[in-house]
């Protein structure tokens, strides 16, 4: 698998050189949120607000009113939990172009409940005017800045940091409200976002080797989300649909898909993998993914349950699956 380090840091510096209207704001988490390259290159456009996230959001709103595009960087929990009123009244209500980069989504940190943004999608998608994006690999990290700045209004971005794989070809950038149809299937269809997509790719490869016709859709735009774009793919699943997300199942990807299945009249069984209305505790990402059943083996088990059979796939089998960059079947002319 092709792994990249500090992708956002490198991309942010490049983007900043091309867009002088961009300012970067942080709350004493510069290195933790990969803003160091930008800080060292564009010191007059880098603002450290201290551990004062509510004030940082108000500053961002004011800067946006003056024609700048503020890029706010901190951990996700410190954006939507600590500063929700400021986001709602100073940014979302006036529909200002503040772009919020929320690090440590879901179980990406061993820091426990105080640092794990497990309910941010539910909260942020409830705000009018707010766009919610969830990157899944390096290709999406490299293209999300262009996408976010093309949106006329505030954007909340669940960002990955450190070493991140490339799951999608570099020439297939992230596009607004355009799910990536990675494969079609007639037995079960899997819908994933964020880090769960890599896990699902391992599971779907192993299931296909056992003769299962399994479809897979990756979602990077959680609001807006138009299920009718993939209704035919989902409707082909005779045994059901499984969503898997790095988030609580309350108000996240599974809830979004379920709501819109009702809207379009799609009658299929829906299984939602994610945190089951619980806080997570502190541990490694691998341990937490297994504990809260958002890993490849959990997906295999759910597909087995839907189909009423066992395939004999083990965690060892899944560990051997090599993931290459997957081309989407979505066509540019359909975007």
DAJO-V115878 format. One record per residue. D_LAST is the distance of its C-alpha to the last C-alpha in whole Angstrom. Layout:
BEGIN
d_last->(D_LAST;D_LAST)
END
This chain:
BEGIN
d_last->(28;27;28;28;30;29;26;25;28;28;24;26;28;26;24;27;28;25;25;29;28;27;30;30;32;34;36;39;36;35;36;34;31;31;32;35;33;32;35;37;35;35;38;38;34;35;36;38;38;41;41;40;36;37;38;35;33;35;35;31;31;34;32;29;31;32;29;29;26;27;26;28;29;31;31;29;32;34;31;30;34;36;34;32;34;34;30;30;32;32;28;26;28;28;24;25;23;25;23;25;25;26;28;30;27;29;32;31;34;38;39;39;38;39;36;33;30;30;29;27;24;26;27;25;22;25;25;24;21;21;17;18;17;18;18;19;20;21;18;16;19;19;16;16;18;16;13;16;18;15;15;18;20;22;20;22;21;22;23;25;28;30;30;26;25;22;20;17;17;17;15;12;12;11;8;9;9;7;10;11;13;16;18;19;22;24;27;25;22;22;19;20;19;21;24;24;21;24;27;24;24;28;28;26;27;31;30;29;32;34;32;30;26;24;20;19;16;15;14;14;13;16;16;14;13;12;14;13;10;12;15;16;16;19;21;22;24;27;29;27;24;25;23;24;24;26;27;29;28;29;26;24;21;23;24;21;20;23;23;20;21;24;22;20;23;23;26;26;28;27;28;27;28;29;32;34;35;37;37;37;40;40;40;38;34;35;38;36;33;36;38;35;33;30;30;30;33;33;29;32;34;32;30;34;35;32;34;37;38;39;37;40;37;38;37;39;37;33;35;35;31;30;26;24;21;18;15;12;12;8;7;5;6;4;0)
END
